């Protein structure tokens, strides 16, 4: 691979598609979490696309009918980065989400074993909590208080 001095063309992640079985139920769930509806287009019984955006996020999600062949609930490990995981967790719980306790992983032991409680010394990027939407699409809250260099 040769090195180049050309700057890469910027690419911005704007939308993730989440496979759901019931658009109305999912729409209610995400609205209940406080996510903004940006668009809702329906073109007959086979196609509907709804765009929602989490508070403060530059990236949105699409849910709908006829927009993906993926099985409902198959979107796993979608990250929502937060600066205060306890506050974010409490807010989601107050809005009806079933959020796990805060946990961290023991990657330094060679296994990704989940351990409940905050990462040692509340290390940035180290503490998580998770929840699922009604179809089982899994979201991970990740606490980031200090960005790695270059971000």
Chimera marker file (.cmm) of the C-alpha trace (Angstrom):
<marker_set name="trace">
<marker id="1" x="0.000" y="0.000" z="0.000" r="1" g="1" b="0" radius="0.5"/>
<marker id="2" x="1.521" y="3.306" z="-1.026" r="1" g="1" b="0" radius="0.5"/>
<marker id="3" x="1.276" y="6.410" z="1.077" r="1" g="1" b="0" radius="0.5"/>
<marker id="4" x="-0.256" y="9.487" z="-0.414" r="1" g="1" b="0" radius="0.5"/>
<marker id="5" x="-0.146" y="13.082" z="0.647" r="1" g="1" b="0" radius="0.5"/>
<marker id="6" x="-3.626" y="13.713" z="-0.735" r="1" g="1" b="0" radius="0.5"/>
<marker id="7" x="-6.241" y="14.491" z="1.833" r="1" g="1" b="0" radius="0.5"/>
<marker id="8" x="-9.077" y="12.004" z="1.998" r="1" g="1" b="0" radius="0.5"/>
<marker id="9" x="-12.492" y="13.140" z="0.873" r="1" g="1" b="0" radius="0.5"/>
<marker id="10" x="-14.589" y="13.741" z="4.011" r="1" g="1" b="0" radius="0.5"/>
<marker id="11" x="-17.329" y="11.176" z="4.580" r="1" g="1" b="0" radius="0.5"/>
<marker id="12" x="-19.931" y="11.737" z="7.239" r="1" g="1" b="0" radius="0.5"/>
<marker id="13" x="-22.087" y="8.980" z="8.663" r="1" g="1" b="0" radius="0.5"/>
<marker id="14" x="-25.590" y="10.431" z="8.519" r="1" g="1" b="0" radius="0.5"/>
<marker id="15" x="-28.100" y="7.557" z="8.834" r="1" g="1" b="0" radius="0.5"/>
<marker id="16" x="-28.330" y="4.003" z="10.184" r="1" g="1" b="0" radius="0.5"/>
<marker id="17" x="-31.153" y="1.755" z="8.989" r="1" g="1" b="0" radius="0.5"/>
<marker id="18" x="-32.854" y="-0.246" z="11.740" r="1" g="1" b="0" radius="0.5"/>
<marker id="19" x="-34.975" y="-3.238" z="10.727" r="1" g="1" b="0" radius="0.5"/>
<marker id="20" x="-38.308" y="-3.204" z="12.568" r="1" g="1" b="0" radius="0.5"/>
<marker id="21" x="-41.484" y="-5.265" z="12.340" r="1" g="1" b="0" radius="0.5"/>
<marker id="22" x="-44.017" y="-2.589" z="13.295" r="1" g="1" b="0" radius="0.5"/>
<marker id="23" x="-43.241" y="0.984" z="12.232" r="1" g="1" b="0" radius="0.5"/>
<marker id="24" x="-45.898" y="2.555" z="14.466" r="1" g="1" b="0" radius="0.5"/>
<marker id="25" x="-44.715" y="0.711" z="17.574" r="1" g="1" b="0" radius="0.5"/>
<marker id="26" x="-41.066" y="1.580" z="16.885" r="1" g="1" b="0" radius="0.5"/>
<marker id="27" x="-41.930" y="5.189" z="16.119" r="1" g="1" b="0" radius="0.5"/>
<marker id="28" x="-43.723" y="5.442" z="19.453" r="1" g="1" b="0" radius="0.5"/>
<marker id="29" x="-40.766" y="3.889" z="21.262" r="1" g="1" b="0" radius="0.5"/>
<marker id="30" x="-38.160" y="6.253" z="19.798" r="1" g="1" b="0" radius="0.5"/>
<marker id="31" x="-40.400" y="9.311" z="20.144" r="1" g="1" b="0" radius="0.5"/>
<marker id="32" x="-40.910" y="8.312" z="23.764" r="1" g="1" b="0" radius="0.5"/>
<marker id="33" x="-37.135" y="8.451" z="24.226" r="1" g="1" b="0" radius="0.5"/>
<marker id="34" x="-37.222" y="12.055" z="23.029" r="1" g="1" b="0" radius="0.5"/>
<marker id="35" x="-35.898" y="11.434" z="19.522" r="1" g="1" b="0" radius="0.5"/>
<marker id="36" x="-36.947" y="14.025" z="16.934" r="1" g="1" b="0" radius="0.5"/>
<marker id="37" x="-38.952" y="13.010" z="13.858" r="1" g="1" b="0" radius="0.5"/>
<marker id="38" x="-37.229" y="14.517" z="10.822" r="1" g="1" b="0" radius="0.5"/>
<marker id="39" x="-39.282" y="12.895" z="8.074" r="1" g="1" b="0" radius="0.5"/>
<marker id="40" x="-42.133" y="10.446" z="7.583" r="1" g="1" b="0" radius="0.5"/>
<marker id="41" x="-42.867" y="9.438" z="3.987" r="1" g="1" b="0" radius="0.5"/>
<marker id="42" x="-45.282" y="6.748" z="2.892" r="1" g="1" b="0" radius="0.5"/>
<marker id="43" x="-45.742" y="5.560" z="-0.696" r="1" g="1" b="0" radius="0.5"/>
<marker id="44" x="-48.407" y="2.915" z="-0.422" r="1" g="1" b="0" radius="0.5"/>
<marker id="45" x="-48.679" y="-0.178" z="1.766" r="1" g="1" b="0" radius="0.5"/>
<marker id="46" x="-45.228" y="-1.518" z="0.828" r="1" g="1" b="0" radius="0.5"/>
<marker id="47" x="-43.056" y="1.526" z="1.531" r="1" g="1" b="0" radius="0.5"/>
<marker id="48" x="-42.696" y="3.889" z="4.470" r="1" g="1" b="0" radius="0.5"/>
<marker id="49" x="-39.580" y="5.589" z="5.753" r="1" g="1" b="0" radius="0.5"/>
<marker id="50" x="-39.313" y="7.486" z="9.012" r="1" g="1" b="0" radius="0.5"/>
<marker id="51" x="-36.176" y="9.379" z="10.024" r="1" g="1" b="0" radius="0.5"/>
<marker id="52" x="-35.539" y="10.050" z="13.707" r="1" g="1" b="0" radius="0.5"/>
<marker id="53" x="-32.580" y="11.729" z="15.408" r="1" g="1" b="0" radius="0.5"/>
<marker id="54" x="-31.409" y="11.259" z="19.011" r="1" g="1" b="0" radius="0.5"/>
<marker id="55" x="-30.988" y="14.486" z="21.030" r="1" g="1" b="0" radius="0.5"/>
<marker id="56" x="-27.765" y="16.254" z="20.049" r="1" g="1" b="0" radius="0.5"/>
<marker id="57" x="-26.748" y="13.673" z="17.440" r="1" g="1" b="0" radius="0.5"/>
<marker id="58" x="-25.523" y="14.462" z="13.913" r="1" g="1" b="0" radius="0.5"/>
<marker id="59" x="-26.543" y="10.915" z="12.874" r="1" g="1" b="0" radius="0.5"/>
<marker id="60" x="-30.128" y="9.713" z="12.451" r="1" g="1" b="0" radius="0.5"/>
<marker id="61" x="-31.909" y="6.390" z="12.058" r="1" g="1" b="0" radius="0.5"/>
<marker id="62" x="-34.362" y="5.183" z="9.429" r="1" g="1" b="0" radius="0.5"/>
<marker id="63" x="-37.162" y="2.788" z="10.312" r="1" g="1" b="0" radius="0.5"/>
<marker id="64" x="-39.881" y="1.729" z="7.951" r="1" g="1" b="0" radius="0.5"/>
<marker id="65" x="-41.324" y="-0.776" z="5.500" r="1" g="1" b="0" radius="0.5"/>
<marker id="66" x="-39.582" y="-1.810" z="2.315" r="1" g="1" b="0" radius="0.5"/>
<marker id="67" x="-36.262" y="-0.193" z="3.225" r="1" g="1" b="0" radius="0.5"/>
<marker id="68" x="-34.159" y="-3.203" z="4.252" r="1" g="1" b="0" radius="0.5"/>
<marker id="69" x="-34.165" y="-6.957" z="3.874" r="1" g="1" b="0" radius="0.5"/>
<marker id="70" x="-32.528" y="-7.420" z="7.295" r="1" g="1" b="0" radius="0.5"/>
<marker id="71" x="-34.529" y="-9.252" z="9.940" r="1" g="1" b="0" radius="0.5"/>
<marker id="72" x="-36.235" y="-7.081" z="12.580" r="1" g="1" b="0" radius="0.5"/>
<marker id="73" x="-34.033" y="-6.863" z="15.649" r="1" g="1" b="0" radius="0.5"/>
<marker id="74" x="-30.813" y="-7.765" z="13.824" r="1" g="1" b="0" radius="0.5"/>
<marker id="75" x="-29.105" y="-4.377" z="14.352" r="1" g="1" b="0" radius="0.5"/>
<marker id="76" x="-26.781" y="-5.052" z="17.270" r="1" g="1" b="0" radius="0.5"/>
<marker id="77" x="-24.174" y="-2.848" z="18.927" r="1" g="1" b="0" radius="0.5"/>
<marker id="78" x="-25.328" y="0.617" z="17.877" r="1" g="1" b="0" radius="0.5"/>
<marker id="79" x="-23.495" y="3.154" z="20.025" r="1" g="1" b="0" radius="0.5"/>
<marker id="80" x="-24.896" y="6.268" z="21.663" r="1" g="1" b="0" radius="0.5"/>
<marker id="81" x="-21.989" y="8.227" z="23.144" r="1" g="1" b="0" radius="0.5"/>
<marker id="82" x="-22.777" y="10.192" z="26.299" r="1" g="1" b="0" radius="0.5"/>
<marker id="83" x="-20.733" y="12.359" z="28.646" r="1" g="1" b="0" radius="0.5"/>
<marker id="84" x="-22.568" y="11.227" z="31.799" r="1" g="1" b="0" radius="0.5"/>
<marker id="85" x="-23.736" y="7.629" z="31.630" r="1" g="1" b="0" radius="0.5"/>
<marker id="86" x="-25.674" y="7.738" z="34.911" r="1" g="1" b="0" radius="0.5"/>
<marker id="87" x="-27.665" y="10.775" z="33.796" r="1" g="1" b="0" radius="0.5"/>
<marker id="88" x="-28.326" y="9.331" z="30.329" r="1" g="1" b="0" radius="0.5"/>
<marker id="89" x="-29.341" y="5.982" z="31.826" r="1" g="1" b="0" radius="0.5"/>
<marker id="90" x="-31.720" y="7.626" z="34.311" r="1" g="1" b="0" radius="0.5"/>
<marker id="91" x="-33.281" y="9.732" z="31.537" r="1" g="1" b="0" radius="0.5"/>
<marker id="92" x="-33.878" y="6.701" z="29.324" r="1" g="1" b="0" radius="0.5"/>
<marker id="93" x="-35.361" y="4.719" z="32.202" r="1" g="1" b="0" radius="0.5"/>
<marker id="94" x="-37.688" y="7.631" z="33.047" r="1" g="1" b="0" radius="0.5"/>
<marker id="95" x="-38.872" y="7.499" z="29.419" r="1" g="1" b="0" radius="0.5"/>
<marker id="96" x="-39.655" y="3.780" z="29.552" r="1" g="1" b="0" radius="0.5"/>
<marker id="97" x="-36.481" y="2.100" z="28.278" r="1" g="1" b="0" radius="0.5"/>
<marker id="98" x="-35.267" y="-1.027" z="30.075" r="1" g="1" b="0" radius="0.5"/>
<marker id="99" x="-31.598" y="-0.101" z="30.527" r="1" g="1" b="0" radius="0.5"/>
<marker id="100" x="-29.022" y="-2.433" z="32.067" r="1" g="1" b="0" radius="0.5"/>
<marker id="101" x="-26.848" y="-1.499" z="34.985" r="1" g="1" b="0" radius="0.5"/>
<marker id="102" x="-23.598" y="0.241" z="34.049" r="1" g="1" b="0" radius="0.5"/>
<marker id="103" x="-20.857" y="-2.231" z="33.141" r="1" g="1" b="0" radius="0.5"/>
<marker id="104" x="-17.329" y="-2.440" z="31.787" r="1" g="1" b="0" radius="0.5"/>
<marker id="105" x="-15.324" y="-5.186" z="30.101" r="1" g="1" b="0" radius="0.5"/>
<marker id="106" x="-12.138" y="-6.931" z="31.179" r="1" g="1" b="0" radius="0.5"/>
<marker id="107" x="-10.353" y="-6.704" z="27.828" r="1" g="1" b="0" radius="0.5"/>
<marker id="108" x="-6.978" y="-6.517" z="29.578" r="1" g="1" b="0" radius="0.5"/>
<marker id="109" x="-7.466" y="-10.139" z="30.736" r="1" g="1" b="0" radius="0.5"/>
<marker id="110" x="-7.957" y="-11.338" z="27.172" r="1" g="1" b="0" radius="0.5"/>
<marker id="111" x="-11.691" y="-11.933" z="27.505" r="1" g="1" b="0" radius="0.5"/>
<marker id="112" x="-14.550" y="-9.507" z="26.865" r="1" g="1" b="0" radius="0.5"/>
<marker id="113" x="-16.234" y="-10.514" z="30.118" r="1" g="1" b="0" radius="0.5"/>
<marker id="114" x="-18.869" y="-8.038" z="31.317" r="1" g="1" b="0" radius="0.5"/>
<marker id="115" x="-18.368" y="-6.731" z="34.862" r="1" g="1" b="0" radius="0.5"/>
<marker id="116" x="-21.050" y="-4.573" z="36.465" r="1" g="1" b="0" radius="0.5"/>
<marker id="117" x="-19.966" y="-1.156" z="37.668" r="1" g="1" b="0" radius="0.5"/>
<marker id="118" x="-18.045" y="1.692" z="36.088" r="1" g="1" b="0" radius="0.5"/>
<marker id="119" x="-14.689" y="1.220" z="34.403" r="1" g="1" b="0" radius="0.5"/>
<marker id="120" x="-11.777" y="1.594" z="36.818" r="1" g="1" b="0" radius="0.5"/>
<marker id="121" x="-11.132" y="5.290" z="37.484" r="1" g="1" b="0" radius="0.5"/>
<marker id="122" x="-14.151" y="6.082" z="35.211" r="1" g="1" b="0" radius="0.5"/>
<marker id="123" x="-11.836" y="5.781" z="32.222" r="1" g="1" b="0" radius="0.5"/>
<marker id="124" x="-13.256" y="7.463" z="29.142" r="1" g="1" b="0" radius="0.5"/>
<marker id="125" x="-14.604" y="4.920" z="26.605" r="1" g="1" b="0" radius="0.5"/>
<marker id="126" x="-14.791" y="2.280" z="29.345" r="1" g="1" b="0" radius="0.5"/>
<marker id="127" x="-18.284" y="2.357" z="30.886" r="1" g="1" b="0" radius="0.5"/>
<marker id="128" x="-21.401" y="1.074" z="29.127" r="1" g="1" b="0" radius="0.5"/>
<marker id="129" x="-25.087" y="0.345" z="29.594" r="1" g="1" b="0" radius="0.5"/>
<marker id="130" x="-27.441" y="-1.168" z="27.043" r="1" g="1" b="0" radius="0.5"/>
<marker id="131" x="-31.076" y="-1.306" z="26.035" r="1" g="1" b="0" radius="0.5"/>
<marker id="132" x="-33.133" y="-2.709" z="23.188" r="1" g="1" b="0" radius="0.5"/>
<marker id="133" x="-35.996" y="-1.403" z="21.108" r="1" g="1" b="0" radius="0.5"/>
<marker id="134" x="-39.245" y="-3.431" z="20.874" r="1" g="1" b="0" radius="0.5"/>
<marker id="135" x="-37.788" y="-5.632" z="18.086" r="1" g="1" b="0" radius="0.5"/>
<marker id="136" x="-34.515" y="-6.342" z="19.898" r="1" g="1" b="0" radius="0.5"/>
<marker id="137" x="-32.213" y="-3.915" z="18.076" r="1" g="1" b="0" radius="0.5"/>
<marker id="138" x="-29.508" y="-3.300" z="20.688" r="1" g="1" b="0" radius="0.5"/>
<marker id="139" x="-28.137" y="0.091" z="21.688" r="1" g="1" b="0" radius="0.5"/>
<marker id="140" x="-25.014" y="0.623" z="23.810" r="1" g="1" b="0" radius="0.5"/>
<marker id="141" x="-24.499" y="3.768" z="25.824" r="1" g="1" b="0" radius="0.5"/>
<marker id="142" x="-20.794" y="4.508" z="26.045" r="1" g="1" b="0" radius="0.5"/>
<marker id="143" x="-19.409" y="7.146" z="28.403" r="1" g="1" b="0" radius="0.5"/>
<marker id="144" x="-16.823" y="9.345" z="26.706" r="1" g="1" b="0" radius="0.5"/>
<marker id="145" x="-15.550" y="12.207" z="28.819" r="1" g="1" b="0" radius="0.5"/>
<marker id="146" x="-12.296" y="12.827" z="26.979" r="1" g="1" b="0" radius="0.5"/>
<marker id="147" x="-11.720" y="12.121" z="23.287" r="1" g="1" b="0" radius="0.5"/>
<marker id="148" x="-8.721" y="10.240" z="21.984" r="1" g="1" b="0" radius="0.5"/>
<marker id="149" x="-6.249" y="12.396" z="19.976" r="1" g="1" b="0" radius="0.5"/>
<marker id="150" x="-7.315" y="13.012" z="16.394" r="1" g="1" b="0" radius="0.5"/>
<marker id="151" x="-11.042" y="12.935" z="17.102" r="1" g="1" b="0" radius="0.5"/>
<link id1="1" id2="2" r="1" g="1" b="0" radius="0.2"/>
<link id1="2" id2="3" r="1" g="1" b="0" radius="0.2"/>
<link id1="3" id2="4" r="1" g="1" b="0" radius="0.2"/>
<link id1="4" id2="5" r="1" g="1" b="0" radius="0.2"/>
<link id1="5" id2="6" r="1" g="1" b="0" radius="0.2"/>
<link id1="6" id2="7" r="1" g="1" b="0" radius="0.2"/>
<link id1="7" id2="8" r="1" g="1" b="0" radius="0.2"/>
<link id1="8" id2="9" r="1" g="1" b="0" radius="0.2"/>
<link id1="9" id2="10" r="1" g="1" b="0" radius="0.2"/>
<link id1="10" id2="11" r="1" g="1" b="0" radius="0.2"/>
<link id1="11" id2="12" r="1" g="1" b="0" radius="0.2"/>
<link id1="12" id2="13" r="1" g="1" b="0" radius="0.2"/>
<link id1="13" id2="14" r="1" g="1" b="0" radius="0.2"/>
<link id1="14" id2="15" r="1" g="1" b="0" radius="0.2"/>
<link id1="15" id2="16" r="1" g="1" b="0" radius="0.2"/>
<link id1="16" id2="17" r="1" g="1" b="0" radius="0.2"/>
<link id1="17" id2="18" r="1" g="1" b="0" radius="0.2"/>
<link id1="18" id2="19" r="1" g="1" b="0" radius="0.2"/>
<link id1="19" id2="20" r="1" g="1" b="0" radius="0.2"/>
<link id1="20" id2="21" r="1" g="1" b="0" radius="0.2"/>
<link id1="21" id2="22" r="1" g="1" b="0" radius="0.2"/>
<link id1="22" id2="23" r="1" g="1" b="0" radius="0.2"/>
<link id1="23" id2="24" r="1" g="1" b="0" radius="0.2"/>
<link id1="24" id2="25" r="1" g="1" b="0" radius="0.2"/>
<link id1="25" id2="26" r="1" g="1" b="0" radius="0.2"/>
<link id1="26" id2="27" r="1" g="1" b="0" radius="0.2"/>
<link id1="27" id2="28" r="1" g="1" b="0" radius="0.2"/>
<link id1="28" id2="29" r="1" g="1" b="0" radius="0.2"/>
<link id1="29" id2="30" r="1" g="1" b="0" radius="0.2"/>
<link id1="30" id2="31" r="1" g="1" b="0" radius="0.2"/>
<link id1="31" id2="32" r="1" g="1" b="0" radius="0.2"/>
<link id1="32" id2="33" r="1" g="1" b="0" radius="0.2"/>
<link id1="33" id2="34" r="1" g="1" b="0" radius="0.2"/>
<link id1="34" id2="35" r="1" g="1" b="0" radius="0.2"/>
<link id1="35" id2="36" r="1" g="1" b="0" radius="0.2"/>
<link id1="36" id2="37" r="1" g="1" b="0" radius="0.2"/>
<link id1="37" id2="38" r="1" g="1" b="0" radius="0.2"/>
<link id1="38" id2="39" r="1" g="1" b="0" radius="0.2"/>
<link id1="39" id2="40" r="1" g="1" b="0" radius="0.2"/>
<link id1="40" id2="41" r="1" g="1" b="0" radius="0.2"/>
<link id1="41" id2="42" r="1" g="1" b="0" radius="0.2"/>
<link id1="42" id2="43" r="1" g="1" b="0" radius="0.2"/>
<link id1="43" id2="44" r="1" g="1" b="0" radius="0.2"/>
<link id1="44" id2="45" r="1" g="1" b="0" radius="0.2"/>
<link id1="45" id2="46" r="1" g="1" b="0" radius="0.2"/>
<link id1="46" id2="47" r="1" g="1" b="0" radius="0.2"/>
<link id1="47" id2="48" r="1" g="1" b="0" radius="0.2"/>
<link id1="48" id2="49" r="1" g="1" b="0" radius="0.2"/>
<link id1="49" id2="50" r="1" g="1" b="0" radius="0.2"/>
<link id1="50" id2="51" r="1" g="1" b="0" radius="0.2"/>
<link id1="51" id2="52" r="1" g="1" b="0" radius="0.2"/>
<link id1="52" id2="53" r="1" g="1" b="0" radius="0.2"/>
<link id1="53" id2="54" r="1" g="1" b="0" radius="0.2"/>
<link id1="54" id2="55" r="1" g="1" b="0" radius="0.2"/>
<link id1="55" id2="56" r="1" g="1" b="0" radius="0.2"/>
<link id1="56" id2="57" r="1" g="1" b="0" radius="0.2"/>
<link id1="57" id2="58" r="1" g="1" b="0" radius="0.2"/>
<link id1="58" id2="59" r="1" g="1" b="0" radius="0.2"/>
<link id1="59" id2="60" r="1" g="1" b="0" radius="0.2"/>
<link id1="60" id2="61" r="1" g="1" b="0" radius="0.2"/>
<link id1="61" id2="62" r="1" g="1" b="0" radius="0.2"/>
<link id1="62" id2="63" r="1" g="1" b="0" radius="0.2"/>
<link id1="63" id2="64" r="1" g="1" b="0" radius="0.2"/>
<link id1="64" id2="65" r="1" g="1" b="0" radius="0.2"/>
<link id1="65" id2="66" r="1" g="1" b="0" radius="0.2"/>
<link id1="66" id2="67" r="1" g="1" b="0" radius="0.2"/>
<link id1="67" id2="68" r="1" g="1" b="0" radius="0.2"/>
<link id1="68" id2="69" r="1" g="1" b="0" radius="0.2"/>
<link id1="69" id2="70" r="1" g="1" b="0" radius="0.2"/>
<link id1="70" id2="71" r="1" g="1" b="0" radius="0.2"/>
<link id1="71" id2="72" r="1" g="1" b="0" radius="0.2"/>
<link id1="72" id2="73" r="1" g="1" b="0" radius="0.2"/>
<link id1="73" id2="74" r="1" g="1" b="0" radius="0.2"/>
<link id1="74" id2="75" r="1" g="1" b="0" radius="0.2"/>
<link id1="75" id2="76" r="1" g="1" b="0" radius="0.2"/>
<link id1="76" id2="77" r="1" g="1" b="0" radius="0.2"/>
<link id1="77" id2="78" r="1" g="1" b="0" radius="0.2"/>
<link id1="78" id2="79" r="1" g="1" b="0" radius="0.2"/>
<link id1="79" id2="80" r="1" g="1" b="0" radius="0.2"/>
<link id1="80" id2="81" r="1" g="1" b="0" radius="0.2"/>
<link id1="81" id2="82" r="1" g="1" b="0" radius="0.2"/>
<link id1="82" id2="83" r="1" g="1" b="0" radius="0.2"/>
<link id1="83" id2="84" r="1" g="1" b="0" radius="0.2"/>
<link id1="84" id2="85" r="1" g="1" b="0" radius="0.2"/>
<link id1="85" id2="86" r="1" g="1" b="0" radius="0.2"/>
<link id1="86" id2="87" r="1" g="1" b="0" radius="0.2"/>
<link id1="87" id2="88" r="1" g="1" b="0" radius="0.2"/>
<link id1="88" id2="89" r="1" g="1" b="0" radius="0.2"/>
<link id1="89" id2="90" r="1" g="1" b="0" radius="0.2"/>
<link id1="90" id2="91" r="1" g="1" b="0" radius="0.2"/>
<link id1="91" id2="92" r="1" g="1" b="0" radius="0.2"/>
<link id1="92" id2="93" r="1" g="1" b="0" radius="0.2"/>
<link id1="93" id2="94" r="1" g="1" b="0" radius="0.2"/>
<link id1="94" id2="95" r="1" g="1" b="0" radius="0.2"/>
<link id1="95" id2="96" r="1" g="1" b="0" radius="0.2"/>
<link id1="96" id2="97" r="1" g="1" b="0" radius="0.2"/>
<link id1="97" id2="98" r="1" g="1" b="0" radius="0.2"/>
<link id1="98" id2="99" r="1" g="1" b="0" radius="0.2"/>
<link id1="99" id2="100" r="1" g="1" b="0" radius="0.2"/>
<link id1="100" id2="101" r="1" g="1" b="0" radius="0.2"/>
<link id1="101" id2="102" r="1" g="1" b="0" radius="0.2"/>
<link id1="102" id2="103" r="1" g="1" b="0" radius="0.2"/>
<link id1="103" id2="104" r="1" g="1" b="0" radius="0.2"/>
<link id1="104" id2="105" r="1" g="1" b="0" radius="0.2"/>
<link id1="105" id2="106" r="1" g="1" b="0" radius="0.2"/>
<link id1="106" id2="107" r="1" g="1" b="0" radius="0.2"/>
<link id1="107" id2="108" r="1" g="1" b="0" radius="0.2"/>
<link id1="108" id2="109" r="1" g="1" b="0" radius="0.2"/>
<link id1="109" id2="110" r="1" g="1" b="0" radius="0.2"/>
<link id1="110" id2="111" r="1" g="1" b="0" radius="0.2"/>
<link id1="111" id2="112" r="1" g="1" b="0" radius="0.2"/>
<link id1="112" id2="113" r="1" g="1" b="0" radius="0.2"/>
<link id1="113" id2="114" r="1" g="1" b="0" radius="0.2"/>
<link id1="114" id2="115" r="1" g="1" b="0" radius="0.2"/>
<link id1="115" id2="116" r="1" g="1" b="0" radius="0.2"/>
<link id1="116" id2="117" r="1" g="1" b="0" radius="0.2"/>
<link id1="117" id2="118" r="1" g="1" b="0" radius="0.2"/>
<link id1="118" id2="119" r="1" g="1" b="0" radius="0.2"/>
<link id1="119" id2="120" r="1" g="1" b="0" radius="0.2"/>
<link id1="120" id2="121" r="1" g="1" b="0" radius="0.2"/>
<link id1="121" id2="122" r="1" g="1" b="0" radius="0.2"/>
<link id1="122" id2="123" r="1" g="1" b="0" radius="0.2"/>
<link id1="123" id2="124" r="1" g="1" b="0" radius="0.2"/>
<link id1="124" id2="125" r="1" g="1" b="0" radius="0.2"/>
<link id1="125" id2="126" r="1" g="1" b="0" radius="0.2"/>
<link id1="126" id2="127" r="1" g="1" b="0" radius="0.2"/>
<link id1="127" id2="128" r="1" g="1" b="0" radius="0.2"/>
<link id1="128" id2="129" r="1" g="1" b="0" radius="0.2"/>
<link id1="129" id2="130" r="1" g="1" b="0" radius="0.2"/>
<link id1="130" id2="131" r="1" g="1" b="0" radius="0.2"/>
<link id1="131" id2="132" r="1" g="1" b="0" radius="0.2"/>
<link id1="132" id2="133" r="1" g="1" b="0" radius="0.2"/>
<link id1="133" id2="134" r="1" g="1" b="0" radius="0.2"/>
<link id1="134" id2="135" r="1" g="1" b="0" radius="0.2"/>
<link id1="135" id2="136" r="1" g="1" b="0" radius="0.2"/>
<link id1="136" id2="137" r="1" g="1" b="0" radius="0.2"/>
<link id1="137" id2="138" r="1" g="1" b="0" radius="0.2"/>
<link id1="138" id2="139" r="1" g="1" b="0" radius="0.2"/>
<link id1="139" id2="140" r="1" g="1" b="0" radius="0.2"/>
<link id1="140" id2="141" r="1" g="1" b="0" radius="0.2"/>
<link id1="141" id2="142" r="1" g="1" b="0" radius="0.2"/>
<link id1="142" id2="143" r="1" g="1" b="0" radius="0.2"/>
<link id1="143" id2="144" r="1" g="1" b="0" radius="0.2"/>
<link id1="144" id2="145" r="1" g="1" b="0" radius="0.2"/>
<link id1="145" id2="146" r="1" g="1" b="0" radius="0.2"/>
<link id1="146" id2="147" r="1" g="1" b="0" radius="0.2"/>
<link id1="147" id2="148" r="1" g="1" b="0" radius="0.2"/>
<link id1="148" id2="149" r="1" g="1" b="0" radius="0.2"/>
<link id1="149" id2="150" r="1" g="1" b="0" radius="0.2"/>
<link id1="150" id2="151" r="1" g="1" b="0" radius="0.2"/>
</marker_set>
